[in-house]
Amino acid sequence: MERMIIFCMLFFCSSTALTAAPHKIAKYKQLLKTIDRLEPIVKDKDVELLHTPENPVDECLFTAVTCFQKGTLKLQPESSQVNSTFTQTIKALKRFTFNNSGKQCESSCESYEKKTPREFLKSFAKLIQKVIGHTRADGYGKSTI
C-alpha cells in the first residue's frame, strides 16, 4: 500500500513538472504577440528616448525585464484613434510577471543606451525570445530565469 501511495505521488509530481515549461512558454509567446501589437501603434517621433537593454547576461535578465516594464509606462499612442487598443496592450504588459533568478546584476536600467520606442519594443521582443529559449533549454519548468 505504501508503494502505491509513493508511486501515485511521484506520478503526480512528474506530470505537474512536465506541464510547467509549456505553460511558461505559452505565457511568453503571448507577451511577444502583445509587443508585436503595440509596435505599430506607438508614437516614435518627438518622444522621450528609453533605456533599452540589449543582450543582457543571464544574471541581468530580471533587471532587463524590469527596465522594459518601466519603459512601457512612458510609451505614448501614435494617435487618439488607437488609444483604446494602446491602453489595453499597456495594461497587459504591466500585468506580466517575471521571476527573479536571485543572481546579482551589476548593471542598472540607466546603464543601457537610450533608443526610440519602436527600437525599445524590438529589443523587448528579442529579450522575451531569449527567455523562451532558456525556458526550453532548462526543461520541465526548472527555469533559472
HELIX and SHEET records of a PDB file:
HELIX    1   1 GLU A    2  LEU A   38  1                                  37    
HELIX    2   2 GLU A   39  ILE A   41  5                                   3    
HELIX    3   3 ASP A   58  CYS A   60  5                                   3    
HELIX    4   4 LEU A   61  THR A   72  1                                  12    
HELIX    5   5 SER A   80  VAL A   82  5                                   3    
HELIX    6   6 ASN A   83  ARG A   95  1                                  13    
HELIX    7   7 CYS A  109  SER A  111  5                                   3    
HELIX    8   8 PRO A  117  ASP A  138  1                                  22    
SHEET    1   A 2 LEU A  50  HIS A  51  0                                        
SHEET    2   A 2 LYS A 114  LYS A 115 -1                                        
END                                                                             
